[in-house]
């Protein structure tokens, strides 16, 4: 929930800042992709938390590969399309991913110690 709120705030801020249309579009697209891969990774790790260490680390590695694949797809997609700014998309993706990774880690630790959910 918190990560979705942050993603929505980023998208709203991108629309309201005095930026060019390609930069705005890139920020919104990158935020949506970063939130999507972070959410999928969190759901998988949350499930694996109660399973074996092998499944947890396997899904952790899968989340890393998913983020890398999303970065490559984003870079290729925005580079091929003039409606997007490559630099803005990649910088926004990395910044959002960093914030979402910190939130994911915090919620996984909280879930493991208290048994709660909320990402």
C-alpha positions in Angstrom: 0.0 0.0 0.0 2.7 2.4 0.9 4.7 1.7 -2.2 1.6 2.1 -4.4 1.0 5.5 -2.7 4.6 6.6 -3.4 4.3 5.5 -7.0 1.1 7.4 -7.4 2.7 10.5 -5.9 5.6 10.3 -8.3 3.3 10.0 -11.2 1.2 13.0 -10.0 4.3 15.0 -9.4 5.6 14.2 -12.9 2.4 15.5 -14.4 2.4 18.7 -12.4 6.1 19.7 -12.7 7.0 22.0 -15.6 8.8 19.3 -17.6 8.6 18.4 -21.2 6.1 15.8 -22.3 8.8 13.1 -23.1 10.3 13.6 -19.6 6.9 13.4 -17.9 5.9 10.2 -19.9 9.3 8.6 -19.0 8.9 9.3 -15.3 5.4 7.8 -15.2 6.4 4.8 -17.2 9.5 4.1 -15.2 7.7 4.5 -11.9 5.0 2.1 -13.0 7.5 -0.5 -14.1 9.6 -0.1 -10.9 6.5 -0.5 -8.8 5.3 -3.6 -10.7 8.6 -5.5 -10.5 9.0 -4.5 -6.8 5.5 -5.6 -6.0 6.0 -9.0 -7.7 9.3 -9.5 -6.0 7.8 -8.7 -2.6 4.8 -11.0 -3.1 7.2 -13.9 -4.1 9.6 -13.2 -1.2 6.7 -12.9 1.3 5.5 -16.3 0.2 9.0 -17.8 0.3 9.6 -16.4 3.8 7.8 -19.4 5.4 9.3 -21.9 3.0 12.9 -23.3 2.8 16.0 -21.1 2.5 16.5 -22.5 -0.9 13.2 -21.3 -2.2 13.7 -17.9 -0.6 17.1 -17.3 -2.1 15.9 -18.7 -5.4 13.1 -16.2 -5.5 15.5 -13.4 -4.3 17.7 -14.2 -7.3 14.7 -14.3 -9.6 13.6 -10.8 -8.3 17.1 -9.5 -9.2 16.9 -11.0 -12.7 13.4 -9.6 -13.1 14.6 -6.1 -12.2 17.5 -6.4 -14.6 15.2 -7.6 -17.4 12.8 -4.8 -16.7 15.7 -2.3 -16.9 16.8 -3.7 -20.2 13.3 -3.7 -21.6 12.7 -0.1 -20.4 16.0 1.1 -21.9 15.3 -0.6 -25.2 11.6 0.6 -25.3 12.2 4.3 -24.5 15.3 4.5 -26.8 13.1 3.3 -29.7 10.3 5.8 -29.1 10.6 9.5 -29.5 7.8 10.2 -27.0 10.1 9.2 -24.1 13.4 10.5 -22.7 15.9 7.7 -22.1 17.8 9.5 -19.4 14.7 10.5 -17.5 13.3 7.0 -17.7 16.4 5.2 -16.5 17.1 7.7 -13.7 13.6 7.5 -12.5 13.5 3.7 -12.6 16.7 3.4 -10.6 15.6 6.0 -8.0 12.2 4.4 -7.6 13.7 1.0 -7.4 16.0 2.1 -4.6 13.1 3.4 -2.6 11.0 0.4 -3.2 13.9 -2.0 -2.4 14.3 -0.2 1.0 10.6 -0.5 1.6 10.5 -4.2 0.6 13.4 -5.0 2.9 11.8 -3.2 5.8 8.4 -4.9 5.3 10.0 -8.3 4.9 11.9 -7.9 8.2 8.7 -6.6 9.8 6.7 -9.5 8.5 9.3 -12.0 9.7 9.4 -10.6 13.2 5.8 -9.7 13.7 3.9 -11.6 11.1 2.3 -8.5 9.5 1.9 -7.4 5.9 1.5 -4.0 4.3 3.7 -3.4 1.3 
